[in-house]
Amino acid sequence: SISANFDAFGFYGLLFAMFSIVCLGSSVWGHHMFTVGLDVKTAVFFSSVTMIIGVPTGIKVFTWLYMLLNSSVNVSDPVLWWVVSFI
């Protein structure tokens, strides 16, 4: 069973997060339209999607950190410090 071996911070978790960010990101643009006088239902929809997109973004960031912690990276490597400061 795929669900028994599903790790939220593994390859499939990152793949799901990236796909979700692409799908949700295509409908998030409306939260920039606050000056045009959107009706309440539309504003609530765009605000909700904007908050929901934080979940796959968090999965993506924690997957990067999980990958760094479980790899054999030398602590004195300058690339590691650049990546950690970027995240």
Backbone atoms as SQL, in Angstrom:
CREATE TABLE atoms (id INTEGER PRIMARY KEY, chain TEXT, resi INTEGER, resn TEXT, atom TEXT, x REAL, y REAL, z REAL);
INSERT INTO atoms VALUES
  (1, 'A', 1, 'SER', 'N', 0.833, -1.180, 0.000),
  (2, 'A', 1, 'SER', 'CA', 0.000, 0.000, 0.000),
  (3, 'A', 1, 'SER', 'C', 0.879, 1.246, 0.000),
  (4, 'A', 2, 'ILE', 'N', 0.535, 2.183, -0.813),
  (5, 'A', 2, 'ILE', 'CA', 1.325, 3.411, -0.902),
  (6, 'A', 2, 'ILE', 'C', 1.156, 4.244, 0.361),
  (7, 'A', 3, 'SER', 'N', -0.042, 4.306, 0.913),
  (8, 'A', 3, 'SER', 'CA', -0.279, 5.157, 2.079),
  (9, 'A', 3, 'SER', 'C', 0.441, 4.649, 3.324),
  (10, 'A', 4, 'ALA', 'N', 0.739, 3.354, 3.393),
  (11, 'A', 4, 'ALA', 'CA', 1.443, 2.826, 4.554),
  (12, 'A', 4, 'ALA', 'C', 2.901, 3.282, 4.563),
  (13, 'A', 5, 'ASN', 'N', 3.491, 3.516, 3.397),
  (14, 'A', 5, 'ASN', 'CA', 4.886, 3.932, 3.308),
  (15, 'A', 5, 'ASN', 'C', 5.036, 5.412, 3.006),
  (16, 'A', 6, 'PHE', 'N', 3.974, 6.185, 3.099),
  (17, 'A', 6, 'PHE', 'CA', 4.020, 7.598, 2.746),
  (18, 'A', 6, 'PHE', 'C', 4.689, 8.391, 3.858),
  (19, 'A', 7, 'ASP', 'N', 5.750, 9.081, 3.521),
  (20, 'A', 7, 'ASP', 'CA', 6.449, 9.953, 4.453),
  (21, 'A', 7, 'ASP', 'C', 6.224, 11.381, 3.988),
  (22, 'A', 8, 'ALA', 'N', 5.653, 12.212, 4.846),
  (23, 'A', 8, 'ALA', 'CA', 5.321, 13.585, 4.442),
  (24, 'A', 8, 'ALA', 'C', 6.553, 14.374, 4.045),
  (25, 'A', 9, 'PHE', 'N', 7.714, 13.975, 4.545),
  (26, 'A', 9, 'PHE', 'CA', 8.931, 14.710, 4.246),
  (27, 'A', 9, 'PHE', 'C', 9.854, 13.924, 3.321),
  (28, 'A', 10, 'GLY', 'N', 9.300, 13.041, 2.527),
  (29, 'A', 10, 'GLY', 'CA', 10.074, 12.291, 1.555),
  (30, 'A', 10, 'GLY', 'C', 9.857, 12.826, 0.154),
  (31, 'A', 11, 'PHE', 'N', 10.193, 12.000, -0.821),
  (32, 'A', 11, 'PHE', 'CA', 10.088, 12.409, -2.219),
  (33, 'A', 11, 'PHE', 'C', 8.647, 12.697, -2.613),
  (34, 'A', 12, 'TYR', 'N', 7.732, 11.796, -2.244),
  (35, 'A', 12, 'TYR', 'CA', 6.337, 11.981, -2.640),
  (36, 'A', 12, 'TYR', 'C', 5.694, 13.156, -1.901),
  (37, 'A', 13, 'GLY', 'N', 6.114, 13.402, -0.668),
  (38, 'A', 13, 'GLY', 'CA', 5.626, 14.571, 0.048),
  (39, 'A', 13, 'GLY', 'C', 6.054, 15.861, -0.620),
  (40, 'A', 14, 'LEU', 'N', 7.315, 15.903, -1.070),
  (41, 'A', 14, 'LEU', 'CA', 7.806, 17.085, -1.775),
  (42, 'A', 14, 'LEU', 'C', 7.115, 17.235, -3.120),
  (43, 'A', 15, 'LEU', 'N', 6.895, 16.127, -3.805),
  (44, 'A', 15, 'LEU', 'CA', 6.198, 16.171, -5.085),
  (45, 'A', 15, 'LEU', 'C', 4.762, 16.678, -4.911),
  (46, 'A', 16, 'PHE', 'N', 4.076, 16.184, -3.894),
  (47, 'A', 16, 'PHE', 'CA', 2.720, 16.649, -3.598),
  (48, 'A', 16, 'PHE', 'C', 2.713, 18.131, -3.234),
  (49, 'A', 17, 'ALA', 'N', 3.693, 18.559, -2.442),
  (50, 'A', 17, 'ALA', 'CA', 3.763, 19.966, -2.038),
  (51, 'A', 17, 'ALA', 'C', 3.996, 20.872, -3.242),
  (52, 'A', 18, 'MET', 'N', 4.892, 20.487, -4.127),
  (53, 'A', 18, 'MET', 'CA', 5.172, 21.314, -5.299),
  (54, 'A', 18, 'MET', 'C', 3.951, 21.380, -6.219),
  (55, 'A', 19, 'PHE', 'N', 3.277, 20.254, -6.409),
  (56, 'A', 19, 'PHE', 'CA', 2.074, 20.238, -7.241),
  (57, 'A', 19, 'PHE', 'C', 0.969, 21.088, -6.615),
  (58, 'A', 20, 'SER', 'N', 0.833, 21.011, -5.294),
  (59, 'A', 20, 'SER', 'CA', -0.182, 21.815, -4.607),
  (60, 'A', 20, 'SER', 'C', 0.119, 23.299, -4.701),
  (61, 'A', 21, 'ILE', 'N', 1.394, 23.663, -4.598),
  (62, 'A', 21, 'ILE', 'CA', 1.771, 25.072, -4.705),
  (63, 'A', 21, 'ILE', 'C', 1.454, 25.598, -6.097),
  (64, 'A', 22, 'VAL', 'N', 1.701, 24.789, -7.117),
  (65, 'A', 22, 'VAL', 'CA', 1.389, 25.216, -8.485),
  (66, 'A', 22, 'VAL', 'C', -0.118, 25.395, -8.658),
  (67, 'A', 23, 'CYS', 'N', -0.893, 24.428, -8.187),
  (68, 'A', 23, 'CYS', 'CA', -2.356, 24.510, -8.355),
  (69, 'A', 23, 'CYS', 'C', -2.958, 25.653, -7.541),
  (70, 'A', 24, 'LEU', 'N', -2.565, 25.764, -6.276),
  (71, 'A', 24, 'LEU', 'CA', -3.113, 26.831, -5.443),
  (72, 'A', 24, 'LEU', 'C', -2.572, 28.197, -5.850),
  (73, 'A', 25, 'GLY', 'N', -1.333, 28.228, -6.298),
  (74, 'A', 25, 'GLY', 'CA', -0.726, 29.499, -6.697),
  (75, 'A', 25, 'GLY', 'C', -1.390, 30.130, -7.897),
  (76, 'A', 26, 'SER', 'N', -2.026, 29.317, -8.720),
  (77, 'A', 26, 'SER', 'CA', -2.712, 29.882, -9.883),
  (78, 'A', 26, 'SER', 'C', -3.999, 30.608, -9.492),
  (79, 'A', 27, 'SER', 'N', -4.489, 30.377, -8.279),
  (80, 'A', 27, 'SER', 'CA', -5.707, 31.066, -7.848),
  (81, 'A', 27, 'SER', 'C', -5.466, 32.034, -6.691),
  (82, 'A', 28, 'VAL', 'N', -4.231, 32.256, -6.317),
  (83, 'A', 28, 'VAL', 'CA', -3.916, 33.152, -5.207),
  (84, 'A', 28, 'VAL', 'C', -3.829, 34.605, -5.656),
  (85, 'A', 29, 'TRP', 'N', -3.715, 34.849, -6.938),
  (86, 'A', 29, 'TRP', 'CA', -3.503, 36.201, -7.453),
  (87, 'A', 29, 'TRP', 'C', -4.554, 37.188, -6.972),
  (88, 'A', 30, 'GLY', 'N', -5.733, 36.722, -6.624),
  (89, 'A', 30, 'GLY', 'CA', -6.829, 37.609, -6.239),
  (90, 'A', 30, 'GLY', 'C', -6.608, 38.358, -4.943),
  (91, 'A', 31, 'HIS', 'N', -5.690, 37.883, -4.097),
  (92, 'A', 31, 'HIS', 'CA', -5.484, 38.611, -2.850),
  (93, 'A', 31, 'HIS', 'C', -4.741, 39.927, -3.079),
  (94, 'A', 32, 'HIS', 'N', -4.249, 40.152, -4.279),
  (95, 'A', 32, 'HIS', 'CA', -3.640, 41.438, -4.622),
  (96, 'A', 32, 'HIS', 'C', -4.685, 42.449, -5.097),
  (97, 'A', 33, 'MET', 'N', -5.918, 42.025, -5.258),
  (98, 'A', 33, 'MET', 'CA', -6.973, 42.868, -5.823),
  (99, 'A', 33, 'MET', 'C', -7.813, 43.549, -4.740),
  (100, 'A', 34, 'PHE', 'N', -7.227, 43.822, -3.580),
  (101, 'A', 34, 'PHE', 'CA', -8.012, 44.376, -2.480),
  (102, 'A', 34, 'PHE', 'C', -8.459, 45.815, -2.713),
  (103, 'A', 35, 'THR', 'N', -7.876, 46.525, -3.649),
  (104, 'A', 35, 'THR', 'CA', -8.257, 47.926, -3.865),
  (105, 'A', 35, 'THR', 'C', -9.404, 48.085, -4.860),
  (106, 'A', 36, 'VAL', 'N', -9.809, 47.017, -5.538),
  (107, 'A', 36, 'VAL', 'CA', -10.853, 47.146, -6.557),
  (108, 'A', 36, 'VAL', 'C', -12.253, 46.928, -5.995),
  (109, 'A', 37, 'GLY', 'N', -12.368, 46.634, -4.726),
  (110, 'A', 37, 'GLY', 'CA', -13.685, 46.468, -4.125),
  (111, 'A', 37, 'GLY', 'C', -14.314, 45.121, -4.405),
  (112, 'A', 38, 'LEU', 'N', -13.628, 44.042, -4.083),
  (113, 'A', 38, 'LEU', 'CA', -14.192, 42.701, -4.242),
  (114, 'A', 38, 'LEU', 'C', -15.324, 42.493, -3.242),
  (115, 'A', 39, 'ASP', 'N', -16.311, 41.687, -3.641),
  (116, 'A', 39, 'ASP', 'CA', -17.371, 41.376, -2.686),
  (117, 'A', 39, 'ASP', 'C', -16.817, 40.443, -1.612),
  (118, 'A', 40, 'VAL', 'N', -17.550, 40.269, -0.538),
  (119, 'A', 40, 'VAL', 'CA', -17.057, 39.560, 0.638),
  (120, 'A', 40, 'VAL', 'C', -16.746, 38.097, 0.331),
  (121, 'A', 41, 'LYS', 'N', -17.608, 37.426, -0.421),
  (122, 'A', 41, 'LYS', 'CA', -17.390, 36.008, -0.722),
  (123, 'A', 41, 'LYS', 'C', -16.106, 35.795, -1.518),
  (124, 'A', 42, 'THR', 'N', -15.850, 36.658, -2.474),
  (125, 'A', 42, 'THR', 'CA', -14.640, 36.536, -3.276),
  (126, 'A', 42, 'THR', 'C', -13.407, 36.831, -2.437),
  (127, 'A', 43, 'ALA', 'N', -13.483, 37.834, -1.592),
  (128, 'A', 43, 'ALA', 'CA', -12.350, 38.171, -0.728),
  (129, 'A', 43, 'ALA', 'C', -12.048, 37.040, 0.256),
  (130, 'A', 44, 'VAL', 'N', -13.092, 36.406, 0.792),
  (131, 'A', 44, 'VAL', 'CA', -12.898, 35.280, 1.707),
  (132, 'A', 44, 'VAL', 'C', -12.261, 34.105, 0.975),
  (133, 'A', 45, 'PHE', 'N', -12.690, 33.840, -0.255),
  (134, 'A', 45, 'PHE', 'CA', -12.102, 32.750, -1.032),
  (135, 'A', 45, 'PHE', 'C', -10.609, 32.972, -1.248),
  (136, 'A', 46, 'PHE', 'N', -10.240, 34.154, -1.729),
  (137, 'A', 46, 'PHE', 'CA', -8.831, 34.418, -1.999),
  (138, 'A', 46, 'PHE', 'C', -8.003, 34.447, -0.718),
  (139, 'A', 47, 'SER', 'N', -8.564, 34.943, 0.368),
  (140, 'A', 47, 'SER', 'CA', -7.851, 34.937, 1.646),
  (141, 'A', 47, 'SER', 'C', -7.638, 33.511, 2.144),
  (142, 'A', 48, 'SER', 'N', -8.642, 32.666, 1.981),
  (143, 'A', 48, 'SER', 'CA', -8.531, 31.270, 2.416),
  (144, 'A', 48, 'SER', 'C', -7.477, 30.520, 1.624),
  (145, 'A', 49, 'VAL', 'N', -7.482, 30.696, 0.311),
  (146, 'A', 49, 'VAL', 'CA', -6.491, 30.014, -0.523),
  (147, 'A', 49, 'VAL', 'C', -5.088, 30.508, -0.191),
  (148, 'A', 50, 'THR', 'N', -4.957, 31.789, 0.116),
  (149, 'A', 50, 'THR', 'CA', -3.657, 32.338, 0.478),
  (150, 'A', 50, 'THR', 'C', -3.147, 31.719, 1.772),
  (151, 'A', 51, 'MET', 'N', -4.033, 31.475, 2.739),
  (152, 'A', 51, 'MET', 'CA', -3.609, 30.837, 3.985),
  (153, 'A', 51, 'MET', 'C', -3.321, 29.351, 3.783),
  (154, 'A', 52, 'ILE', 'N', -4.111, 28.685, 2.955),
  (155, 'A', 52, 'ILE', 'CA', -3.942, 27.245, 2.741),
  (156, 'A', 52, 'ILE', 'C', -2.627, 26.938, 2.029),
  (157, 'A', 53, 'ILE', 'N', -2.147, 27.847, 1.195),
  (158, 'A', 53, 'ILE', 'CA', -0.918, 27.590, 0.449),
  (159, 'A', 53, 'ILE', 'C', 0.298, 27.528, 1.376),
  (160, 'A', 54, 'GLY', 'N', 0.132, 27.980, 2.610),
  (161, 'A', 54, 'GLY', 'CA', 1.222, 27.889, 3.580),
  (162, 'A', 54, 'GLY', 'C', 1.528, 26.461, 4.005),
  (163, 'A', 55, 'VAL', 'N', 0.548, 25.566, 3.931),
  (164, 'A', 55, 'VAL', 'CA', 0.759, 24.173, 4.349),
  (165, 'A', 55, 'VAL', 'C', 1.741, 23.456, 3.421),
  (166, 'A', 56, 'PRO', 'N', 1.518, 23.431, 2.089),
  (167, 'A', 56, 'PRO', 'CA', 2.514, 22.769, 1.242),
  (168, 'A', 56, 'PRO', 'C', 3.852, 23.505, 1.221),
  (169, 'A', 57, 'THR', 'N', 3.841, 24.810, 1.448),
  (170, 'A', 57, 'THR', 'CA', 5.100, 25.541, 1.522),
  (171, 'A', 57, 'THR', 'C', 5.889, 25.108, 2.751),
  (172, 'A', 58, 'GLY', 'N', 5.208, 24.916, 3.864),
  (173, 'A', 58, 'GLY', 'CA', 5.871, 24.409, 5.062),
  (174, 'A', 58, 'GLY', 'C', 6.412, 23.007, 4.868),
  (175, 'A', 59, 'ILE', 'N', 5.651, 22.150, 4.185),
  (176, 'A', 59, 'ILE', 'CA', 6.129, 20.795, 3.893),
  (177, 'A', 59, 'ILE', 'C', 7.381, 20.857, 3.038),
  (178, 'A', 60, 'LYS', 'N', 7.395, 21.762, 2.071),
  (179, 'A', 60, 'LYS', 'CA', 8.560, 21.894, 1.192),
  (180, 'A', 60, 'LYS', 'C', 9.793, 22.342, 1.977),
  (181, 'A', 61, 'VAL', 'N', 9.650, 23.333, 2.836),
  (182, 'A', 61, 'VAL', 'CA', 10.792, 23.841, 3.606),
  (183, 'A', 61, 'VAL', 'C', 11.291, 22.787, 4.588),
  (184, 'A', 62, 'PHE', 'N', 10.387, 22.109, 5.290),
  (185, 'A', 62, 'PHE', 'CA', 10.817, 21.091, 6.237),
  (186, 'A', 62, 'PHE', 'C', 11.401, 19.868, 5.531),
  (187, 'A', 63, 'THR', 'N', 10.983, 19.600, 4.300),
  (188, 'A', 63, 'THR', 'CA', 11.605, 18.531, 3.524),
  (189, 'A', 63, 'THR', 'C', 13.038, 18.888, 3.188),
  (190, 'A', 64, 'TRP', 'N', 13.281, 20.146, 2.831),
  (191, 'A', 64, 'TRP', 'CA', 14.663, 20.585, 2.580),
  (192, 'A', 64, 'TRP', 'C', 15.523, 20.406, 3.827),
  (193, 'A', 65, 'LEU', 'N', 14.992, 20.819, 4.993),
  (194, 'A', 65, 'LEU', 'CA', 15.749, 20.679, 6.239),
  (195, 'A', 65, 'LEU', 'C', 15.967, 19.210, 6.600),
  (196, 'A', 66, 'TYR', 'N', 14.956, 18.383, 6.397),
  (197, 'A', 66, 'TYR', 'CA', 15.060, 16.946, 6.655),
  (198, 'A', 66, 'TYR', 'C', 16.138, 16.324, 5.772),
  (199, 'A', 67, 'MET', 'N', 16.190, 16.758, 4.517),
  (200, 'A', 67, 'MET', 'CA', 17.205, 16.259, 3.596),
  (201, 'A', 67, 'MET', 'C', 18.602, 16.659, 4.070),
  (202, 'A', 68, 'LEU', 'N', 18.755, 17.899, 4.524),
  (203, 'A', 68, 'LEU', 'CA', 20.060, 18.353, 4.986),
  (204, 'A', 68, 'LEU', 'C', 20.508, 17.619, 6.241),
  (205, 'A', 69, 'LEU', 'N', 19.583, 17.372, 7.169),
  (206, 'A', 69, 'LEU', 'CA', 19.948, 16.707, 8.414),
  (207, 'A', 69, 'LEU', 'C', 20.284, 15.237, 8.211),
  (208, 'A', 70, 'ASN', 'N', 19.691, 14.594, 7.233),
  (209, 'A', 70, 'ASN', 'CA', 19.919, 13.168, 7.002),
  (210, 'A', 70, 'ASN', 'C', 20.950, 12.886, 5.925),
  (211, 'A', 71, 'SER', 'N', 21.647, 13.901, 5.472),
  (212, 'A', 71, 'SER', 'CA', 22.686, 13.682, 4.466),
  (213, 'A', 71, 'SER', 'C', 24.053, 13.764, 5.129),
  (214, 'A', 72, 'SER', 'N', 25.051, 13.366, 4.409),
  (215, 'A', 72, 'SER', 'CA', 26.416, 13.422, 4.938),
  (216, 'A', 72, 'SER', 'C', 27.109, 14.671, 4.413),
  (217, 'A', 73, 'VAL', 'N', 26.666, 15.813, 4.907),
  (218, 'A', 73, 'VAL', 'CA', 27.220, 17.094, 4.494),
  (219, 'A', 73, 'VAL', 'C', 28.206, 17.546, 5.555),
  (220, 'A', 74, 'ASN', 'N', 29.340, 18.050, 5.116),
  (221, 'A', 74, 'ASN', 'CA', 30.342, 18.559, 6.026),
  (222, 'A', 74, 'ASN', 'C', 29.890, 19.914, 6.567),
  (223, 'A', 75, 'VAL', 'N', 29.984, 20.104, 7.883),
  (224, 'A', 75, 'VAL', 'CA', 29.507, 21.335, 8.507),
  (225, 'A', 75, 'VAL', 'C', 30.335, 22.540, 8.076),
  (226, 'A', 76, 'SER', 'N', 31.580, 22.328, 7.712),
  (227, 'A', 76, 'SER', 'CA', 32.431, 23.451, 7.313),
  (228, 'A', 76, 'SER', 'C', 32.260, 23.816, 5.838),
  (229, 'A', 77, 'ASP', 'N', 31.373, 23.151, 5.156),
  (230, 'A', 77, 'ASP', 'CA', 31.138, 23.444, 3.740),
  (231, 'A', 77, 'ASP', 'C', 30.376, 24.764, 3.605),
  (232, 'A', 78, 'PRO', 'N', 30.911, 25.750, 2.867),
  (233, 'A', 78, 'PRO', 'CA', 30.239, 27.048, 2.753),
  (234, 'A', 78, 'PRO', 'C', 28.877, 26.970, 2.065),
  (235, 'A', 79, 'VAL', 'N', 28.701, 26.001, 1.179),
  (236, 'A', 79, 'VAL', 'CA', 27.417, 25.868, 0.493),
  (237, 'A', 79, 'VAL', 'C', 26.319, 25.521, 1.493),
  (238, 'A', 80, 'LEU', 'N', 26.639, 24.714, 2.489),
  (239, 'A', 80, 'LEU', 'CA', 25.661, 24.360, 3.518),
  (240, 'A', 80, 'LEU', 'C', 25.180, 25.598, 4.256),
  (241, 'A', 81, 'TRP', 'N', 26.069, 26.479, 4.620),
  (242, 'A', 81, 'TRP', 'CA', 25.679, 27.700, 5.338),
  (243, 'A', 81, 'TRP', 'C', 24.854, 28.617, 4.453),
  (244, 'A', 82, 'TRP', 'N', 25.157, 28.656, 3.168),
  (245, 'A', 82, 'TRP', 'CA', 24.364, 29.475, 2.255),
  (246, 'A', 82, 'TRP', 'C', 22.952, 28.918, 2.136),
  (247, 'A', 83, 'VAL', 'N', 22.838, 27.602, 2.017),
  (248, 'A', 83, 'VAL', 'CA', 21.520, 26.972, 1.878),
  (249, 'A', 83, 'VAL', 'C', 20.694, 27.171, 3.147),
  (250, 'A', 84, 'VAL', 'N', 21.300, 26.978, 4.312),
  (251, 'A', 84, 'VAL', 'CA', 20.571, 27.139, 5.570),
  (252, 'A', 84, 'VAL', 'C', 20.134, 28.590, 5.758),
  (253, 'A', 85, 'SER', 'N', 20.977, 29.540, 5.411),
  (254, 'A', 85, 'SER', 'CA', 20.580, 30.943, 5.546),
  (255, 'A', 85, 'SER', 'C', 19.503, 31.315, 4.534),
  (256, 'A', 86, 'PHE', 'N', 19.488, 30.642, 3.383),
  (257, 'A', 86, 'PHE', 'CA', 18.438, 30.878, 2.396),
  (258, 'A', 86, 'PHE', 'C', 17.096, 30.382, 2.906),
  (259, 'A', 87, 'ILE', 'N', 17.100, 29.207, 3.515),
  (260, 'A', 87, 'ILE', 'CA', 15.856, 28.627, 4.030),
  (261, 'A', 87, 'ILE', 'C', 15.389, 29.439, 5.213);
